[in-house]
Amino acid sequence: MKMYAHYGLREFILCLGYRGNMIKDYFLNYEAMNSDFKICLGRKSHVEFMGTHHEQDFAVTLADTGLETMTGGRLKRVARYLEDDDTFLLTYGDGLSDVNIGSLLEFIASTDALRPSPPSHPSLASECSKPMPRARCSASWKNRRRMA
């Protein structure tokens, strides 16, 4: 998420399945775990967080998408949370890459073709520069969207 934020992308939708409750707990307690704070105990208890952190302006939607749901099903289940922008990025949390997201977004904006997400394996990287034929695209949306 910090890599996306480096390129100005700070809105996220997390498709939760296995251990989704742990991920929700992580974000619900994020401020307390990443900030200094003062807590007043008693009947009028309240918490005051001191300072800020780099994730201050992140907007994170946590959506339960099911334990057994595959990628396409997860995407369909969160489609209602996607804004009317016609470009969005999809990645798995265990993906590791050094993709220049800014360049990727510029490339997507310059073409009308749908694109798969960039593979994390270097030997497959050249495949990302080839247009994906529309006939082979499995994404079907009411509003045409470009996917990276």
RONUBA-147611 format. One record per residue: chain; residue number from 1; residue in one letter; x, y negated, z negated of N, C-alpha, C, O in turn. Coordinates in Angstrom, 2 decimals. Layout:
% RONUBA-147611
<A,NUM,a,<X,Y,Z>,<X,Y,Z>,<X,Y,Z>,<X,Y,Z>>;
...
***
This chain:
% RONUBA-147611
<A,1,m,<0.83,1.18,0.00>,<0.00,0.00,0.00>,<0.88,-1.25,0.00>,<0.54,-2.27,0.61>>;
<A,2,k,<2.00,-1.16,-0.69>,<2.90,-2.31,-0.71>,<3.51,-2.55,0.67>,<3.78,-3.69,1.04>>;
<A,3,m,<3.74,-1.47,1.43>,<4.27,-1.65,2.78>,<3.24,-2.37,3.66>,<3.59,-3.27,4.41>>;
<A,4,y,<1.98,-1.98,3.56>,<0.93,-2.66,4.32>,<0.83,-4.12,3.88>,<0.67,-5.01,4.72>>;
<A,5,a,<0.92,-4.38,2.59>,<0.83,-5.75,2.07>,<1.97,-6.61,2.61>,<1.78,-7.81,2.82>>;
<A,6,h,<3.12,-6.03,2.83>,<4.25,-6.76,3.40>,<3.87,-7.37,4.76>,<4.40,-8.42,5.14>>;
<A,7,y,<2.96,-6.71,5.48>,<2.51,-7.20,6.79>,<1.18,-7.94,6.70>,<0.53,-8.19,7.72>>;
<A,8,g,<0.77,-8.30,5.48>,<-0.43,-9.11,5.30>,<-1.72,-8.34,5.16>,<-2.79,-8.95,5.11>>;
<A,9,l,<-1.66,-7.03,5.08>,<-2.86,-6.21,4.95>,<-3.05,-5.86,3.47>,<-2.23,-5.16,2.87>>;
<A,10,r,<-4.12,-6.36,2.88>,<-4.32,-6.19,1.44>,<-5.69,-5.63,1.08>,<-6.07,-5.62,-0.09>>;
<A,11,e,<-6.44,-5.17,2.07>,<-7.72,-4.53,1.82>,<-7.57,-3.04,2.13>,<-7.11,-2.66,3.21>>;
<A,12,f,<-7.96,-2.20,1.17>,<-7.75,-0.77,1.30>,<-9.02,-0.02,0.96>,<-9.80,-0.44,0.10>>;
<A,13,i,<-9.22,1.09,1.64>,<-10.29,2.02,1.31>,<-9.62,3.36,1.05>,<-8.97,3.91,1.94>>;
<A,14,l,<-9.77,3.88,-0.16>,<-9.18,5.17,-0.49>,<-10.26,6.24,-0.43>,<-11.28,6.13,-1.10>>;
<A,15,c,<-10.03,7.25,0.38>,<-10.95,8.38,0.51>,<-10.55,9.41,-0.53>,<-9.52,10.07,-0.41>>;
<A,16,l,<-11.38,9.55,-1.55>,<-11.02,10.41,-2.68>,<-11.61,11.79,-2.55>,<-12.76,11.97,-2.13>>;
<A,17,g,<-10.83,12.75,-2.93>,<-11.25,14.15,-2.97>,<-10.68,14.76,-4.24>,<-11.11,14.43,-5.35>>;
<A,18,y,<-9.70,15.64,-4.07>,<-9.05,16.31,-5.18>,<-8.43,15.29,-6.12>,<-7.68,14.41,-5.69>>;
<A,19,r,<-8.73,15.40,-7.39>,<-8.23,14.51,-8.44>,<-8.62,13.04,-8.23>,<-7.92,12.13,-8.66>>;
<A,20,g,<-9.73,12.84,-7.57>,<-10.23,11.49,-7.34>,<-10.45,10.73,-8.62>,<-10.22,9.52,-8.67>>;
<A,21,n,<-10.88,11.42,-9.68>,<-11.10,10.76,-10.97>,<-9.79,10.21,-11.55>,<-9.79,9.16,-12.19>>;
<A,22,m,<-8.69,10.91,-11.32>,<-7.39,10.43,-11.81>,<-6.98,9.16,-11.06>,<-6.41,8.24,-11.64>>;
<A,23,i,<-7.28,9.12,-9.77>,<-6.94,7.93,-8.98>,<-7.82,6.76,-9.41>,<-7.33,5.63,-9.51>>;
<A,24,k,<-9.10,7.02,-9.68>,<-9.98,5.96,-10.19>,<-9.47,5.44,-11.53>,<-9.44,4.24,-11.77>>;
<A,25,d,<-9.07,6.35,-12.40>,<-8.55,5.97,-13.71>,<-7.29,5.11,-13.56>,<-7.11,4.13,-14.29>>;
<A,26,y,<-6.43,5.48,-12.63>,<-5.21,4.71,-12.38>,<-5.55,3.26,-12.04>,<-4.98,2.33,-12.61>>;
<A,27,f,<-6.48,3.07,-11.11>,<-6.82,1.71,-10.70>,<-7.63,0.96,-11.75>,<-7.47,-0.25,-11.90>>;
<A,28,l,<-8.48,1.66,-12.48>,<-9.24,1.00,-13.54>,<-8.31,0.47,-14.64>,<-8.62,-0.53,-15.28>>;
<A,29,n,<-7.19,1.14,-14.85>,<-6.24,0.73,-15.89>,<-5.01,0.02,-15.32>,<-4.03,-0.20,-16.04>>;
<A,30,y,<-5.06,-0.35,-14.05>,<-3.89,-0.91,-13.38>,<-3.38,-2.19,-14.06>,<-2.18,-2.32,-14.30>>;
<A,31,e,<-4.27,-3.11,-14.35>,<-3.86,-4.38,-14.96>,<-3.13,-4.14,-16.28>,<-2.07,-4.71,-16.53>>;
<A,32,a,<-3.71,-3.31,-17.13>,<-3.12,-3.07,-18.44>,<-1.77,-2.35,-18.33>,<-0.87,-2.61,-19.13>>;
<A,33,m,<-1.63,-1.49,-17.36>,<-0.38,-0.74,-17.23>,<0.71,-1.51,-16.51>,<1.88,-1.12,-16.57>>;
<A,34,n,<0.37,-2.60,-15.84>,<1.35,-3.35,-15.05>,<1.47,-4.80,-15.48>,<2.06,-5.61,-14.76>>;
<A,35,s,<0.93,-5.15,-16.63>,<0.97,-6.53,-17.11>,<1.18,-6.55,-18.61>,<0.86,-5.60,-19.32>>;
<A,36,d,<1.72,-7.64,-19.08>,<1.69,-7.90,-20.52>,<0.28,-8.40,-20.82>,<-0.34,-9.05,-19.99>>;
<A,37,f,<-0.21,-8.10,-22.01>,<-1.54,-8.60,-22.37>,<-1.66,-8.77,-23.86>,<-0.91,-8.20,-24.65>>;
<A,38,k,<-2.64,-9.58,-24.23>,<-2.99,-9.79,-25.64>,<-4.40,-9.25,-25.82>,<-5.29,-9.54,-25.02>>;
<A,39,i,<-4.59,-8.47,-26.87>,<-5.91,-7.91,-27.13>,<-6.38,-8.36,-28.50>,<-5.64,-8.30,-29.48>>;
<A,40,c,<-7.60,-8.81,-28.56>,<-8.22,-9.17,-29.83>,<-9.20,-8.06,-30.19>,<-10.10,-7.74,-29.42>>;
<A,41,l,<-9.01,-7.47,-31.34>,<-9.83,-6.34,-31.77>,<-11.01,-6.83,-32.61>,<-11.02,-7.97,-33.08>>;
<A,42,g,<-11.97,-5.98,-32.78>,<-13.13,-6.31,-33.60>,<-14.38,-6.46,-32.76>,<-14.43,-6.05,-31.60>>;
<A,43,r,<-15.41,-7.05,-33.37>,<-16.71,-7.20,-32.69>,<-16.63,-8.02,-31.42>,<-17.32,-7.73,-30.44>>;
<A,44,k,<-15.81,-9.04,-31.42>,<-15.68,-9.91,-30.26>,<-14.38,-9.61,-29.51>,<-13.63,-10.51,-29.16>>;
<A,45,s,<-14.14,-8.33,-29.30>,<-12.88,-7.94,-28.66>,<-12.82,-8.43,-27.22>,<-13.83,-8.47,-26.51>>;
<A,46,h,<-11.64,-8.78,-26.82>,<-11.39,-9.12,-25.43>,<-9.90,-8.96,-25.14>,<-9.07,-8.90,-26.04>>;
<A,47,v,<-9.60,-8.90,-23.85>,<-8.21,-8.72,-23.41>,<-7.84,-9.92,-22.54>,<-8.60,-10.34,-21.67>>;
<A,48,e,<-6.65,-10.45,-22.78>,<-6.12,-11.53,-21.97>,<-4.81,-11.05,-21.34>,<-3.85,-10.74,-22.04>>;
<A,49,f,<-4.79,-10.99,-20.00>,<-3.59,-10.56,-19.29>,<-2.67,-11.74,-19.09>,<-3.11,-12.85,-18.77>>;
<A,50,m,<-1.38,-11.50,-19.28>,<-0.37,-12.55,-19.16>,<0.37,-12.40,-17.83>,<0.85,-11.32,-17.51>>;
<A,51,g,<0.45,-13.46,-17.07>,<1.19,-13.44,-15.82>,<0.45,-12.71,-14.72>,<-0.73,-12.36,-14.84>>;
<A,52,t,<1.17,-12.48,-13.64>,<0.60,-11.81,-12.47>,<1.57,-10.74,-11.98>,<2.70,-10.63,-12.47>>;
<A,53,h,<1.12,-9.97,-11.03>,<1.96,-8.97,-10.37>,<1.75,-9.10,-8.87>,<0.87,-9.85,-8.43>>;
<A,54,h,<2.54,-8.41,-8.08>,<2.51,-8.54,-6.62>,<1.21,-8.05,-5.99>,<0.89,-8.43,-4.87>>;
<A,55,e,<0.47,-7.22,-6.69>,<-0.76,-6.65,-6.14>,<-1.98,-7.47,-6.55>,<-3.10,-6.98,-6.45>>;
<A,56,q,<-1.78,-8.68,-7.00>,<-2.85,-9.51,-7.55>,<-4.03,-9.68,-6.59>,<-5.18,-9.75,-7.03>>;
<A,57,d,<-3.76,-9.75,-5.30>,<-4.84,-10.01,-4.35>,<-5.23,-8.78,-3.53>,<-5.83,-8.93,-2.46>>;
<A,58,f,<-4.92,-7.58,-3.99>,<-5.35,-6.37,-3.30>,<-6.84,-6.16,-3.56>,<-7.32,-6.40,-4.67>>;
<A,59,a,<-7.57,-5.71,-2.55>,<-8.96,-5.29,-2.70>,<-9.00,-3.80,-2.35>,<-8.73,-3.41,-1.22>>;
<A,60,v,<-9.34,-2.97,-3.34>,<-9.28,-1.53,-3.16>,<-10.67,-0.93,-3.37>,<-11.24,-1.04,-4.46>>;
<A,61,t,<-11.20,-0.30,-2.33>,<-12.47,0.42,-2.42>,<-12.14,1.88,-2.66>,<-11.36,2.47,-1.91>>;
<A,62,l,<-12.72,2.46,-3.70>,<-12.49,3.87,-4.03>,<-13.77,4.63,-3.68>,<-14.80,4.44,-4.33>>;
<A,63,a,<-13.70,5.49,-2.68>,<-14.88,6.19,-2.18>,<-14.72,7.69,-2.34>,<-13.76,8.28,-1.85>>;
<A,64,d,<-15.68,8.32,-3.03>,<-15.69,9.78,-3.13>,<-16.11,10.34,-1.78>,<-17.21,10.07,-1.31>>;
<A,65,t,<-15.24,11.12,-1.15>,<-15.56,11.67,0.16>,<-15.63,13.20,0.15>,<-15.79,13.81,1.21>>;
<A,66,g,<-15.51,13.82,-1.01>,<-15.67,15.26,-1.11>,<-14.36,16.03,-1.18>,<-13.35,15.60,-0.64>>;
<A,67,l,<-14.41,17.16,-1.85>,<-13.21,17.98,-2.03>,<-12.78,18.69,-0.74>,<-11.59,18.81,-0.47>>;
<A,68,e,<-13.74,19.15,0.04>,<-13.43,19.96,1.22>,<-13.53,19.18,2.53>,<-13.36,19.77,3.60>>;
<A,69,t,<-13.80,17.90,2.47>,<-14.02,17.11,3.68>,<-12.72,16.92,4.45>,<-11.68,16.60,3.88>>;
<A,70,m,<-12.79,17.12,5.77>,<-11.63,16.93,6.63>,<-11.51,15.45,7.01>,<-12.38,14.65,6.68>>;
<A,71,t,<-10.43,15.09,7.69>,<-10.12,13.70,8.00>,<-11.27,12.97,8.69>,<-11.66,11.89,8.25>>;
<A,72,g,<-11.81,13.54,9.75>,<-12.90,12.89,10.48>,<-14.12,12.65,9.61>,<-14.76,11.61,9.70>>;
<A,73,g,<-14.44,13.63,8.77>,<-15.58,13.50,7.87>,<-15.35,12.41,6.83>,<-16.27,11.68,6.48>>;
<A,74,r,<-14.13,12.31,6.34>,<-13.81,11.26,5.36>,<-13.95,9.89,6.01>,<-14.50,8.96,5.42>>;
<A,75,l,<-13.45,9.77,7.23>,<-13.54,8.50,7.94>,<-15.00,8.13,8.20>,<-15.38,6.97,8.05>>;
<A,76,k,<-15.80,9.09,8.58>,<-17.22,8.83,8.81>,<-17.92,8.38,7.53>,<-18.77,7.50,7.55>>;
<A,77,r,<-17.55,8.99,6.41>,<-18.18,8.65,5.13>,<-17.83,7.25,4.63>,<-18.59,6.65,3.88>>;
<A,78,v,<-16.67,6.72,5.05>,<-16.30,5.37,4.61>,<-16.53,4.32,5.69>,<-16.21,3.15,5.49>>;
<A,79,a,<-17.08,4.72,6.84>,<-17.30,3.77,7.94>,<-18.13,2.57,7.49>,<-17.93,1.46,7.98>>;
<A,80,r,<-19.05,2.78,6.55>,<-19.89,1.67,6.08>,<-19.09,0.60,5.35>,<-19.55,-0.53,5.21>>;
<A,81,y,<-17.90,0.95,4.89>,<-17.06,-0.02,4.18>,<-16.12,-0.78,5.11>,<-15.50,-1.76,4.71>>;
<A,82,l,<-16.03,-0.33,6.35>,<-15.18,-1.03,7.32>,<-15.89,-2.30,7.76>,<-17.10,-2.30,7.99>>;
<A,83,e,<-15.15,-3.36,7.87>,<-15.74,-4.62,8.29>,<-15.91,-4.60,9.79>,<-15.57,-3.62,10.45>>;
<A,84,d,<-16.43,-5.66,10.34>,<-16.69,-5.73,11.77>,<-15.42,-5.91,12.60>,<-15.50,-6.01,13.82>>;
<A,85,d,<-14.27,-5.94,11.95>,<-13.02,-5.99,12.70>,<-12.98,-4.77,13.60>,<-13.50,-3.71,13.23>>;
<A,86,d,<-12.38,-4.89,14.75>,<-12.36,-3.70,15.60>,<-11.06,-2.92,15.51>,<-10.85,-1.99,16.28>>;
<A,87,t,<-10.18,-3.29,14.58>,<-8.94,-2.54,14.37>,<-8.82,-2.17,12.91>,<-9.05,-3.00,12.03>>;
<A,88,f,<-8.47,-0.92,12.64>,<-8.18,-0.49,11.29>,<-7.07,0.55,11.35>,<-6.83,1.14,12.40>>;
<A,89,l,<-6.40,0.76,10.24>,<-5.30,1.71,10.17>,<-5.71,2.85,9.25>,<-6.36,2.63,8.23>>;
<A,90,l,<-5.31,4.05,9.61>,<-5.63,5.23,8.83>,<-4.34,5.98,8.56>,<-3.57,6.24,9.48>>;
<A,91,t,<-4.10,6.32,7.30>,<-2.91,7.10,6.96>,<-3.24,8.00,5.78>,<-4.21,7.76,5.05>>;
<A,92,y,<-2.45,9.01,5.61>,<-2.57,9.87,4.43>,<-1.59,9.37,3.39>,<-0.54,8.82,3.72>>;
<A,93,g,<-1.92,9.56,2.12>,<-1.07,9.12,1.03>,<0.27,9.83,0.99>,<1.22,9.32,0.39>>;
<A,94,d,<0.37,10.99,1.61>,<1.63,11.70,1.58>,<2.46,11.45,2.85>,<3.48,12.09,3.06>>;
<A,95,g,<2.00,10.53,3.69>,<2.76,10.18,4.89>,<3.95,9.30,4.53>,<3.84,8.43,3.65>>;
<A,96,l,<5.06,9.50,5.19>,<6.26,8.72,4.93>,<6.82,8.28,6.27>,<7.12,9.11,7.13>>;
<A,97,s,<6.98,6.97,6.46>,<7.51,6.47,7.71>,<8.10,5.08,7.50>,<7.95,4.48,6.44>>;
<A,98,d,<8.76,4.60,8.53>,<9.28,3.23,8.49>,<8.72,2.44,9.68>,<9.43,1.65,10.29>>;
<A,99,v,<7.46,2.67,9.99>,<6.80,2.00,11.10>,<6.70,0.51,10.82>,<6.34,0.10,9.72>>;
<A,100,n,<7.03,-0.30,11.82>,<6.85,-1.75,11.72>,<5.37,-2.01,12.01>,<4.96,-2.08,13.17>>;
<A,101,i,<4.60,-2.17,10.97>,<3.15,-2.31,11.11>,<2.79,-3.57,11.89>,<1.83,-3.58,12.65>>;
<A,102,g,<3.56,-4.64,11.71>,<3.30,-5.86,12.46>,<3.41,-5.62,13.96>,<2.54,-6.04,14.72>>;
<A,103,s,<4.47,-4.94,14.39>,<4.65,-4.62,15.81>,<3.56,-3.67,16.30>,<3.07,-3.82,17.42>>;
<A,104,l,<3.19,-2.71,15.47>,<2.13,-1.78,15.84>,<0.82,-2.52,16.08>,<0.14,-2.26,17.07>>;
<A,105,l,<0.47,-3.45,15.19>,<-0.77,-4.22,15.35>,<-0.71,-5.10,16.59>,<-1.72,-5.24,17.29>>;
<A,106,e,<0.45,-5.70,16.87>,<0.59,-6.51,18.09>,<0.39,-5.64,19.33>,<-0.26,-6.05,20.28>>;
<A,107,f,<0.95,-4.43,19.30>,<0.82,-3.52,20.43>,<-0.64,-3.11,20.63>,<-1.14,-3.10,21.75>>;
<A,108,i,<-1.31,-2.79,19.54>,<-2.72,-2.39,19.63>,<-3.56,-3.54,20.20>,<-4.43,-3.32,21.04>>;
<A,109,a,<-3.28,-4.75,19.75>,<-4.04,-5.91,20.22>,<-3.79,-6.17,21.71>,<-4.65,-6.74,22.38>>;
<A,110,s,<-2.64,-5.76,22.22>,<-2.30,-6.03,23.61>,<-2.84,-4.99,24.58>,<-2.69,-5.16,25.79>>;
<A,111,t,<-3.46,-3.94,24.09>,<-3.96,-2.88,24.95>,<-5.41,-2.57,24.62>,<-5.89,-2.92,23.55>>;
<A,112,d,<-6.09,-1.93,25.54>,<-7.49,-1.58,25.33>,<-7.65,-0.10,25.01>,<-8.77,0.38,24.83>>;
<A,113,a,<-6.54,0.63,24.95>,<-6.60,2.07,24.73>,<-6.69,2.39,23.25>,<-6.17,1.65,22.41>>;
<A,114,l,<-7.34,3.50,22.93>,<-7.35,4.00,21.55>,<-6.00,4.65,21.29>,<-5.41,5.24,22.19>>;
<A,115,r,<-5.52,4.54,20.06>,<-4.21,5.09,19.69>,<-4.34,6.00,18.49>,<-5.12,5.72,17.58>>;
<A,116,p,<-3.59,7.09,18.47>,<-3.51,7.89,17.26>,<-2.59,7.22,16.25>,<-1.83,6.32,16.61>>;
<A,117,s,<-2.64,7.65,15.02>,<-1.72,7.09,14.04>,<-0.32,7.58,14.35>,<-0.15,8.70,14.83>>;
<A,118,p,<0.70,6.76,14.08>,<2.07,7.16,14.38>,<2.48,8.36,13.54>,<2.24,8.38,12.33>>;
<A,119,p,<3.11,9.36,14.14>,<3.58,10.51,13.37>,<4.77,10.12,12.52>,<5.51,9.20,12.86>>;
<A,120,s,<4.95,10.82,11.41>,<6.08,10.51,10.55>,<7.34,11.27,10.98>,<8.43,10.98,10.49>>;
<A,121,h,<7.19,12.23,11.90>,<8.35,12.98,12.37>,<8.99,12.25,13.54>,<8.32,12.00,14.54>>;
<A,122,p,<10.30,11.90,13.44>,<10.97,11.09,14.47>,<10.89,11.67,15.87>,<10.81,10.91,16.84>>;
<A,123,s,<10.90,13.01,16.02>,<10.89,13.59,17.36>,<9.56,13.37,18.07>,<9.49,13.51,19.29>>;
<A,124,l,<8.52,13.03,17.33>,<7.21,12.78,17.93>,<6.94,11.31,18.17>,<5.91,10.96,18.73>>;
<A,125,a,<7.84,10.45,17.75>,<7.61,9.01,17.81>,<7.34,8.51,19.22>,<6.55,7.58,19.40>>;
<A,126,s,<7.98,9.09,20.23>,<7.78,8.61,21.60>,<6.36,8.84,22.06>,<5.88,8.12,22.94>>;
<A,127,e,<5.67,9.81,21.50>,<4.29,10.08,21.87>,<3.37,8.92,21.49>,<2.30,8.77,22.08>>;
<A,128,c,<3.76,8.10,20.51>,<2.93,6.99,20.06>,<2.82,5.89,21.10>,<1.88,5.10,21.07>>;
<A,129,s,<3.76,5.84,22.01>,<3.73,4.76,22.99>,<2.88,5.11,24.20>,<2.67,4.26,25.06>>;
<A,130,k,<2.39,6.35,24.27>,<1.57,6.76,25.41>,<0.10,6.52,25.10>,<-0.36,6.84,24.01>>;
<A,131,p,<-0.65,5.95,26.06>,<-2.09,5.75,25.83>,<-2.80,7.08,25.63>,<-2.46,8.07,26.29>>;
<A,132,m,<-3.76,7.11,24.76>,<-4.55,8.30,24.53>,<-5.77,8.22,25.44>,<-6.57,7.29,25.29>>;
<A,133,p,<-5.93,9.14,26.38>,<-7.07,9.06,27.30>,<-8.39,9.05,26.54>,<-8.57,9.79,25.57>>;
<A,134,r,<-9.30,8.22,26.97>,<-10.59,8.10,26.29>,<-11.35,9.42,26.30>,<-12.08,9.71,25.35>>;
<A,135,a,<-11.21,10.21,27.34>,<-11.93,11.47,27.42>,<-11.53,12.43,26.32>,<-12.34,13.27,25.91>>;
<A,136,r,<-10.30,12.34,25.83>,<-9.83,13.24,24.78>,<-10.04,12.67,23.39>,<-9.74,13.35,22.41>>;
<A,137,c,<-10.54,11.47,23.28>,<-10.70,10.84,21.98>,<-11.90,11.43,21.26>,<-12.99,11.48,21.82>>;
<A,138,s,<-11.71,11.86,20.02>,<-12.81,12.47,19.28>,<-13.57,11.47,18.43>,<-14.59,11.81,17.83>>;
<A,139,a,<-13.10,10.22,18.37>,<-13.77,9.21,17.55>,<-14.99,8.69,18.30>,<-14.88,8.26,19.45>>;
<A,140,s,<-16.14,8.72,17.65>,<-17.32,8.13,18.26>,<-17.96,7.21,17.25>,<-18.37,7.64,16.17>>;
<A,141,w,<-18.05,5.94,17.60>,<-18.57,4.92,16.71>,<-19.63,4.14,17.42>,<-19.58,3.97,18.64>>;
<A,142,k,<-20.62,3.65,16.67>,<-21.63,2.78,17.26>,<-20.96,1.53,17.82>,<-21.24,1.13,18.95>>;
<A,143,n,<-20.09,0.92,17.05>,<-19.33,-0.24,17.50>,<-17.95,0.26,17.90>,<-17.28,0.93,17.12>>;
<A,144,r,<-17.52,-0.07,19.09>,<-16.21,0.36,19.55>,<-15.13,-0.21,18.64>,<-15.11,-1.42,18.39>>;
<A,145,r,<-14.25,0.62,18.17>,<-13.16,0.20,17.30>,<-11.87,0.80,17.84>,<-11.87,1.87,18.44>>;
<A,146,r,<-10.79,0.09,17.63>,<-9.48,0.64,17.96>,<-8.88,1.17,16.67>,<-8.94,0.52,15.63>>;
<A,147,m,<-8.31,2.33,16.75>,<-7.74,2.96,15.56>,<-6.26,3.16,15.77>,<-5.82,3.61,16.83>>;
<A,148,a,<-5.49,2.83,14.74>,<-4.05,3.12,14.78>,<-3.77,4.16,13.74>,<-2.62,4.57,13.58>>;
***
